[in-house]
Amino acid sequence: MSAWSQMKHRQQNNPAPKTHPSASLAVPSYHRILVKHGLIEKTLSLPDAYKVFLKVGADPEVQKLRRKVERGNKMKHVPALYLATAMALQGMTKQELESLKLRIEENRA
C-alpha cells in the first residue's frame, strides 16, 4: 500500500470528531455579551435577554460608541451588530456600565 492510500484508508476509518457537549445547548452571543458585562444574570431567559440586548443597543451612549467602532472597522454584515455592541460595551468604564444598567432597569419597570 502506498503512503497516499494508507492516509486515505486511515481517514475513512476515523469517525467524525465529536462536537462539544454544550455545543447543542450553546448560548447566543447577545446573552454572553450581556452576562460578561454584568448587565444581566446568567439565568435570565433568552427572550428576556434579547429584549435587554435591544434596549442596550438603543441606548444613546452605546449607539455613540458603536458608531465609532463601526466606522473604524467598516462592518457591514449582520453579526457585526453583536460585535460592535460588544466592543462598545468593552470600551465603557465600570461606572458607565452601571449607569447603563440603571437606565435599562428603569425602562424595564
DSSP file (Angstrom, degrees, kcal/mol; ACC not computed):
  #  RESIDUE AA STRUCTURE BP1 BP2  ACC     N-H-->O    O-->H-N    N-H-->O    O-->H-N    TCO  KAPPA ALPHA  PHI   PSI    X-CA   Y-CA   Z-CA
    1    1 A M              0   0    0      0, 0.0     2,-0.1     0, 0.0     0, 0.0   0.000 360.0 360.0 360.0 134.9    0.0    0.0    0.0
    2    2 A S     >  -     0   0    0      1,-0.1     4,-2.1     4,-0.0     5,-0.2  -0.323 360.0-108.8 -76.9 165.1    1.3    3.5   -0.9
    3    3 A A  H  > S+     0   0    0      1,-0.2     4,-2.3     2,-0.2     5,-0.2   0.885 119.3  53.7 -60.4 -38.7    1.6    6.2    1.7
    4    4 A W  H  > S+     0   0    0      1,-0.2     4,-2.5     2,-0.2    -1,-0.2   0.934 109.4  45.8 -64.3 -45.5   -1.3    8.0    0.0
    5    5 A S  H  > S+     0   0    0      1,-0.2     4,-2.5     2,-0.2    -1,-0.2   0.830 111.0  54.0 -69.2 -29.7   -3.7    5.0    0.1
    6    6 A Q  H  X S+     0   0    0     -4,-2.1     4,-2.7     2,-0.2    -1,-0.2   0.927 110.8  45.9 -66.8 -43.6   -2.7    4.4    3.8
    7    7 A M  H  X S+     0   0    0     -4,-2.3     4,-2.4     2,-0.2    -2,-0.2   0.926 114.3  48.0 -63.3 -43.5   -3.6    8.0    4.7
    8    8 A K  H  X S+     0   0    0     -4,-2.5     4,-1.7     1,-0.2    -1,-0.2   0.916 113.0  48.4 -63.2 -42.8   -6.8    7.8    2.7
    9    9 A H  H  X S+     0   0    0     -4,-2.5     4,-1.4     1,-0.2    -2,-0.2   0.912 111.7  49.4 -63.4 -44.2   -7.7    4.5    4.4
   10   10 A R  H  X S+     0   0    0     -4,-2.7     4,-1.4     1,-0.2    -1,-0.2   0.886 108.3  54.3 -63.0 -39.6   -6.9    5.8    7.9
   11   11 A Q  H  < S+     0   0    0     -4,-2.4    -1,-0.2     1,-0.2    -2,-0.2   0.867 106.3  51.6 -63.9 -37.3   -9.1    8.9    7.2
   12   12 A Q  H  < S+     0   0    0     -4,-1.7    -1,-0.2     1,-0.2    -2,-0.2   0.822 108.5  51.6 -70.3 -30.1  -12.1    6.7    6.3
   13   13 A N  H  < S+     0   0    0     -4,-1.4    -1,-0.2    -3,-0.2    -2,-0.2   0.764  90.5  89.2 -79.0 -25.1  -11.8    4.7    9.5
   14   14 A N  S  < S-     0   0    0     -4,-1.4     2,-0.0    -3,-0.1    -4,-0.0  -0.579  78.2-130.2 -75.7 128.4  -11.7    7.7   11.8
   15   15 A P        -     0   0    0      0, 0.0     3,-0.1     0, 0.0    -2,-0.1  -0.324  37.5 -83.6 -70.4 161.5  -15.2    8.8   12.9
   16   16 A A        -     0   0    0      1,-0.1     0, 0.0    -2,-0.0     0, 0.0  -0.352  58.5 -92.7 -61.5 143.7  -16.1   12.4   12.6
   17   17 A P        -     0   0    0      0, 0.0     2,-0.2     0, 0.0    -1,-0.1  -0.316  44.0-112.8 -61.1 140.9  -14.9   14.5   15.6
   18   18 A K        -     0   0    0     -3,-0.1     2,-0.2     1,-0.1     0, 0.0  -0.474  27.8-122.6 -73.4 142.1  -17.4   14.8   18.3
   19   19 A T        -     0   0    0     -2,-0.2    -1,-0.1     1,-0.1     5,-0.1  -0.505  39.4 -87.0 -80.7 157.1  -18.9   18.2   19.0
   20   20 A H    >>  -     0   0    0     -2,-0.2     3,-2.1     1,-0.1     4,-0.5  -0.381  37.7-120.9 -62.0 139.5  -18.5   19.7   22.4
   21   21 A P  G >4 S+     0   0    0      0, 0.0     3,-0.6     0, 0.0     4,-0.3   0.828 113.1  49.6 -55.0 -33.4  -21.5   18.6   24.6
   22   22 A S  G >4 S+     0   0    0      1,-0.2     3,-0.6     2,-0.2    -2,-0.1   0.569  87.3  87.7 -83.0  -6.4  -22.5   22.2   25.2
   23   23 A A  G X4 S+     0   0    0     -3,-2.1     3,-1.1     1,-0.3    -1,-0.2   0.870  88.0  49.7 -61.3 -36.0  -22.4   23.0   21.5
   24   24 A S  G << S+     0   0    0     -3,-0.6    -1,-0.3    -4,-0.5    -2,-0.2   0.757 116.2  43.0 -73.6 -22.0  -26.0   21.8   21.1
   25   25 A L  G <  S+     0   0    0     -3,-0.6    -1,-0.3    -4,-0.3    -2,-0.2  -0.040  86.2 159.0-108.9  29.6  -27.1   24.0   24.0
   26   26 A A    <   -     0   0    0     -3,-1.1    -3,-0.1     1,-0.1     3,-0.0  -0.207  39.3-128.2 -60.5 142.0  -25.0   27.0   23.0
   27   27 A V        -     0   0    0      1,-0.1    -1,-0.1     2,-0.0     5,-0.1  -0.755  31.8-105.3 -90.1 134.8  -26.0   30.3   24.5
   28   28 A P    >>  -     0   0    0      0, 0.0     4,-1.9     0, 0.0     3,-0.6  -0.175  27.0-114.8 -59.4 153.9  -26.5   33.1   21.9
   29   29 A S  H 3> S+     0   0    0      1,-0.2     4,-2.8     2,-0.2     5,-0.2   0.850 113.8  59.6 -61.4 -36.0  -23.8   35.7   21.7
   30   30 A Y  H 3> S+     0   0    0      1,-0.2     4,-2.0     2,-0.2    -1,-0.2   0.884 106.5  48.7 -62.1 -35.3  -26.1   38.5   22.8
   31   31 A H  H <> S+     0   0    0     -3,-0.6     4,-2.4     2,-0.2    -1,-0.2   0.933 112.4  47.2 -67.3 -46.5  -26.6   36.6   26.1
   32   32 A R  H  X S+     0   0    0     -4,-1.9     4,-2.6     1,-0.2    -2,-0.2   0.892 111.1  52.4 -62.4 -40.2  -22.9   36.0   26.6
   33   33 A I  H  X S+     0   0    0     -4,-2.8     4,-1.6     1,-0.2    -1,-0.2   0.935 111.8  44.9 -61.4 -47.4  -22.1   39.7   25.9
   34   34 A L  H  <>S+     0   0    0     -4,-2.0     5,-2.6    -5,-0.2     6,-0.9   0.885 114.8  47.8 -66.8 -39.0  -24.7   41.0   28.5
   35   35 A V  H ><5S+     0   0    0     -4,-2.4     3,-1.7     1,-0.2    -1,-0.2   0.924 108.3  55.5 -65.9 -44.1  -23.6   38.5   31.1
   36   36 A K  H 3<5S+     0   0    0     -4,-2.6    -1,-0.2     1,-0.3    -2,-0.2   0.858 111.5  43.4 -57.2 -37.7  -19.9   39.3   30.6
   37   37 A H  T 3<5S-     0   0    0     -4,-1.6    -1,-0.3    -5,-0.2    -2,-0.2   0.313 115.1-114.5 -95.2   8.7  -20.5   43.0   31.2
   38   38 A G  T < 5S+     0   0    0     -3,-1.7    -3,-0.2     2,-0.2    -2,-0.1   0.718  79.5 124.8  72.5  21.2  -22.8   42.4   34.2
   39   39 A L  S   <S+     0   0    0     -5,-2.6     2,-0.3    -6,-0.2    -4,-0.2   0.715  76.2  17.7 -87.5 -20.6  -25.9   43.7   32.6
   40   40 A I  S    S-     0   0    0     -6,-0.9     2,-0.2    -9,-0.1    -2,-0.2  -0.949  83.2-102.7-141.4 163.7  -28.0   40.6   33.1
   41   41 A E    >   -     0   0    0     -2,-0.3     3,-1.6     1,-0.1    -6,-0.1  -0.580  32.3-120.0 -81.7 151.6  -27.9   37.4   35.3
   42   42 A K  T 3  S+     0   0    0      1,-0.3    -1,-0.1    -2,-0.2    -7,-0.1   0.763 112.0  58.9 -61.9 -24.8  -26.7   34.2   33.6
   43   43 A T  T 3  S+     0   0    0      2,-0.0    -1,-0.3     3,-0.0     3,-0.1   0.498  75.2 120.4 -86.3  -4.4  -30.1   32.6   34.5
   44   44 A L  S <  S-     0   0    0     -3,-1.6    -4,-0.0     1,-0.1     5,-0.0  -0.363  72.9-105.6 -63.1 138.4  -32.2   35.2   32.6
   45   45 A S     >  -     0   0    0      1,-0.1     4,-2.7     4,-0.0     5,-0.2  -0.224  25.2-115.5 -64.0 154.8  -34.3   33.6   29.8
   46   46 A L  H  > S+     0   0    0      1,-0.2     4,-2.5     2,-0.2     5,-0.2   0.901 114.0  50.9 -62.1 -43.8  -33.1   34.1   26.2
   47   47 A P  H  > S+     0   0    0      0, 0.0     4,-1.9     0, 0.0    -1,-0.2   0.927 114.1  45.0 -60.7 -41.4  -36.2   36.0   25.1
   48   48 A D  H  > S+     0   0    0      1,-0.2     4,-2.1     2,-0.2    -2,-0.2   0.895 112.1  52.3 -67.0 -38.9  -35.8   38.4   28.1
   49   49 A A  H  X S+     0   0    0     -4,-2.7     4,-2.6     1,-0.2    -1,-0.2   0.889 107.8  51.9 -63.5 -38.5  -32.1   38.7   27.4
   50   50 A Y  H  X S+     0   0    0     -4,-2.5     4,-2.4     2,-0.2    -1,-0.2   0.903 107.3  52.2 -66.1 -39.3  -32.7   39.6   23.8
   51   51 A K  H  X S+     0   0    0     -4,-1.9     4,-1.9     1,-0.2    -1,-0.2   0.915 111.2  47.5 -60.2 -42.4  -35.1   42.3   24.9
   52   52 A V  H  X S+     0   0    0     -4,-2.1     4,-2.8     2,-0.2    -2,-0.2   0.908 109.4  54.0 -64.6 -41.1  -32.4   43.7   27.2
   53   53 A F  H  X S+     0   0    0     -4,-2.6     4,-2.7     1,-0.2    -2,-0.2   0.903 107.8  50.1 -60.3 -41.2  -29.9   43.5   24.3
   54   54 A L  H  X S+     0   0    0     -4,-2.4     4,-1.5     2,-0.2    -1,-0.2   0.895 111.2  48.9 -64.2 -39.1  -32.2   45.5   22.1
   55   55 A K  H  X S+     0   0    0     -4,-1.9     4,-0.8     2,-0.2    -2,-0.2   0.897 110.8  50.3 -66.7 -39.5  -32.5   48.1   24.9
   56   56 A V  H >< S+     0   0    0     -4,-2.8     3,-1.0     1,-0.2     6,-0.2   0.934 110.9  49.2 -62.1 -45.2  -28.8   48.2   25.3
   57   57 A G  H 3< S+     0   0    0     -4,-2.7    -1,-0.2     1,-0.2    -2,-0.2   0.784 110.0  51.9 -64.3 -27.3  -28.4   48.7   21.6
   58   58 A A  H 3< S+     0   0    0     -4,-1.5    -1,-0.2    -5,-0.2    -2,-0.2   0.575  82.4 112.4 -85.5 -10.2  -30.9   51.5   21.6
   59   59 A D  S <X S-     0   0    0     -3,-1.0     4,-2.7    -4,-0.8     5,-0.2  -0.447  70.6-134.4 -66.7 131.3  -29.1   53.4   24.4
   60   60 A P  H  > S+     0   0    0      0, 0.0     4,-2.2     0, 0.0     5,-0.1   0.856 103.4  51.6 -56.6 -38.8  -27.7   56.7   23.1
   61   61 A E  H  > S+     0   0    0      2,-0.2     4,-2.1     1,-0.2     5,-0.2   0.920 112.2  45.5 -65.4 -43.3  -24.3   56.1   24.8
   62   62 A V  H  > S+     0   0    0     -6,-0.2     4,-2.9     1,-0.2     5,-0.2   0.906 111.9  52.4 -66.8 -41.4  -23.9   52.7   23.4
   63   63 A Q  H  X S+     0   0    0     -4,-2.7     4,-2.4     2,-0.2    -1,-0.2   0.905 108.2  51.4 -60.5 -41.2  -25.0   53.9   19.9
   64   64 A K  H  X S+     0   0    0     -4,-2.2     4,-1.4    -5,-0.2    -1,-0.2   0.934 114.6  42.0 -62.6 -46.1  -22.4   56.6   20.0
   65   65 A L  H  X S+     0   0    0     -4,-2.1     4,-2.0     1,-0.2    -2,-0.2   0.878 112.8  54.3 -67.9 -37.3  -19.6   54.2   20.9
   66   66 A R  H  X S+     0   0    0     -4,-2.9     4,-3.1     1,-0.2     5,-0.2   0.882 104.1  54.8 -65.3 -38.1  -20.9   51.6   18.4
   67   67 A R  H  X S+     0   0    0     -4,-2.4     4,-2.5     2,-0.2    -1,-0.2   0.899 106.9  51.2 -61.8 -39.8  -20.8   54.2   15.6
   68   68 A K  H  X S+     0   0    0     -4,-1.4     4,-1.9     2,-0.2    -1,-0.2   0.930 113.2  45.2 -61.5 -44.9  -17.1   54.8   16.4
   69   69 A V  H  X S+     0   0    0     -4,-2.0     4,-2.0     2,-0.2    -2,-0.2   0.928 113.4  49.4 -64.0 -46.5  -16.4   51.1   16.2
   70   70 A E  H  X>S+     0   0    0     -4,-3.1     4,-1.6     1,-0.2     5,-0.9   0.894 110.8  49.8 -62.7 -40.9  -18.4   50.6   13.0
   71   71 A R  H  <5S+     0   0    0     -4,-2.5    -1,-0.2     1,-0.2    -2,-0.2   0.903 111.6  49.1 -64.9 -40.2  -16.7   53.5   11.3
   72   72 A G  H  <5S+     0   0    0     -4,-1.9    -1,-0.2    -5,-0.2    -2,-0.2   0.850 121.3  32.6 -68.9 -34.6  -13.3   52.2   12.2
   73   73 A N  H  <5S-     0   0    0     -4,-2.0    -1,-0.2    -5,-0.1    -2,-0.2   0.495  94.9-132.5-103.9  -4.2  -13.8   48.6   11.1
   74   74 A K  T  <5 -     0   0    0     -4,-1.6     2,-0.3    -5,-0.2    -3,-0.2   0.918  36.2-173.9  52.2  48.7  -16.2   49.2    8.1
   75   75 A M      < +     0   0    0     -5,-0.9    -1,-0.2     1,-0.1    -2,-0.0  -0.552  21.7 157.7 -77.6 135.8  -18.5   46.5    9.4
   76   76 A K        +     0   0    0     -2,-0.3     2,-0.2     0, 0.0    -1,-0.1   0.523  41.5  89.4-132.7 -14.1  -21.4   45.6    7.1
   77   77 A H  S >  S-     0   0    0      1,-0.1     3,-1.4     3,-0.0     4,-0.4  -0.495  82.1-107.9 -93.3 163.3  -22.6   42.1    7.9
   78   78 A V  T >> S+     0   0    0      1,-0.3     3,-2.1     2,-0.2     4,-0.5   0.875 114.0  56.5 -58.7 -47.4  -25.3   41.2   10.4
   79   79 A P  H 3> S+     0   0    0      0, 0.0     4,-2.2     0, 0.0     3,-0.4   0.723  90.8  78.3 -60.1 -15.5  -23.1   39.6   13.2
   80   80 A A  H <> S+     0   0    0     -3,-1.4     4,-3.7     1,-0.2     5,-0.3   0.816  83.0  63.0 -61.3 -29.4  -21.3   42.9   13.2
   81   81 A L  H <> S+     0   0    0     -3,-2.1     4,-2.2    -4,-0.4    -1,-0.2   0.933 107.0  42.8 -60.0 -45.4  -24.1   44.4   15.2
   82   82 A Y  H  X S+     0   0    0     -4,-0.5     4,-2.7    -3,-0.4    -2,-0.2   0.927 117.2  46.7 -65.4 -44.4  -23.3   42.0   18.1
   83   83 A L  H  X S+     0   0    0     -4,-2.2     4,-2.8     2,-0.2    -2,-0.2   0.922 113.1  48.3 -64.6 -44.8  -19.6   42.5   17.7
   84   84 A A  H  X S+     0   0    0     -4,-3.7     4,-2.3     2,-0.2    -1,-0.2   0.896 113.2  48.0 -64.4 -39.7  -19.9   46.3   17.5
   85   85 A T  H  X S+     0   0    0     -4,-2.2     4,-2.6    -5,-0.3    -1,-0.2   0.925 112.2  49.4 -65.9 -43.3  -22.2   46.3   20.6
   86   86 A A  H  X S+     0   0    0     -4,-2.7     4,-2.2     1,-0.2    -2,-0.2   0.913 112.8  47.1 -60.6 -42.6  -19.8   44.1   22.5
   87   87 A M  H  X S+     0   0    0     -4,-2.8     4,-1.5     2,-0.2    -1,-0.2   0.870 110.8  52.0 -68.2 -35.9  -16.9   46.3   21.5
   88   88 A A  H  < S+     0   0    0     -4,-2.3     4,-0.3     2,-0.2    -2,-0.2   0.925 111.4  46.8 -64.7 -43.6  -18.8   49.4   22.6
   89   89 A L  H >< S+     0   0    0     -4,-2.6     3,-1.3     1,-0.2    -2,-0.2   0.881 109.1  55.3 -64.9 -37.3  -19.6   47.8   26.0
   90   90 A Q  H 3< S+     0   0    0     -4,-2.2    -1,-0.2     1,-0.3    -2,-0.2   0.827 103.9  55.3 -64.3 -31.0  -16.0   46.8   26.3
   91   91 A G  T 3< S+     0   0    0     -4,-1.5    -1,-0.3    -3,-0.2     2,-0.2   0.532  91.7  94.6 -79.7  -5.5  -15.0   50.5   25.8
   92   92 A M  S <  S-     0   0    0     -3,-1.3     2,-0.1    -4,-0.3    -3,-0.0  -0.601  75.5-122.2 -89.1 148.2  -17.2   51.6   28.7
   93   93 A T     >  -     0   0    0     -2,-0.2     4,-2.5     1,-0.1     5,-0.2  -0.336  31.1-103.8 -77.4 167.5  -15.9   52.1   32.2
   94   94 A K  H  > S+     0   0    0      1,-0.2     4,-2.3     2,-0.2     5,-0.1   0.883 124.3  52.3 -59.1 -38.4  -17.4   50.3   35.1
   95   95 A Q  H  > S+     0   0    0      2,-0.2     4,-2.3     1,-0.2    -1,-0.2   0.907 109.1  48.4 -65.5 -42.5  -19.3   53.4   36.1
   96   96 A E  H  > S+     0   0    0      1,-0.2     4,-2.2     2,-0.2    -2,-0.2   0.893 111.4  50.7 -64.9 -39.3  -20.7   53.9   32.6
   97   97 A L  H  X S+     0   0    0     -4,-2.5     4,-2.5     2,-0.2    -2,-0.2   0.895 109.4  51.1 -64.6 -39.3  -21.8   50.2   32.6
   98   98 A E  H  X S+     0   0    0     -4,-2.3     4,-2.1     2,-0.2    -2,-0.2   0.915 111.0  47.0 -64.2 -42.9  -23.5   50.7   36.0
   99   99 A S  H  X S+     0   0    0     -4,-2.3     4,-2.3     2,-0.2    -1,-0.2   0.871 111.7  51.7 -68.0 -34.6  -25.4   53.8   34.8
  100  100 A L  H  X S+     0   0    0     -4,-2.2     4,-2.5     2,-0.2    -2,-0.2   0.921 108.3  51.5 -62.9 -44.2  -26.4   51.9   31.6
  101  101 A K  H  X S+     0   0    0     -4,-2.5     4,-2.3     1,-0.2    -2,-0.2   0.904 110.3  49.0 -59.8 -42.2  -27.7   49.0   33.8
  102  102 A L  H  X S+     0   0    0     -4,-2.1     4,-2.1     2,-0.2    -1,-0.2   0.905 110.2  50.7 -64.9 -41.6  -29.8   51.5   35.8
  103  103 A R  H  X S+     0   0    0     -4,-2.3     4,-1.9     1,-0.2    -2,-0.2   0.902 111.5  48.0 -62.4 -40.7  -31.2   53.1   32.6
  104  104 A I  H  X S+     0   0    0     -4,-2.5     4,-1.7     1,-0.2    -2,-0.2   0.906 110.7  50.5 -66.8 -41.3  -32.2   49.7   31.3
  105  105 A E  H  X S+     0   0    0     -4,-2.3     4,-1.4     1,-0.2    -1,-0.2   0.859 108.0  53.7 -66.1 -34.1  -33.8   48.7   34.6
  106  106 A E  H  < S+     0   0    0     -4,-2.1     3,-0.2     1,-0.2    -1,-0.2   0.918 110.0  47.6 -63.4 -42.4  -35.8   51.9   34.6
  107  107 A N  H  < S+     0   0    0     -4,-1.9    -2,-0.2     1,-0.2    -1,-0.2   0.815 108.9  55.0 -68.2 -29.8  -37.1   51.1   31.1
  108  108 A R  H  <        0   0    0     -4,-1.7    -1,-0.2     1,-0.2    -2,-0.2   0.804 360.0 360.0 -74.3 -29.0  -38.0   47.6   32.2
  109  109 A A     <        0   0    0     -4,-1.4    -1,-0.2    -3,-0.2    -2,-0.2   0.479 360.0 360.0 -74.8 360.0  -40.1   48.7   35.1
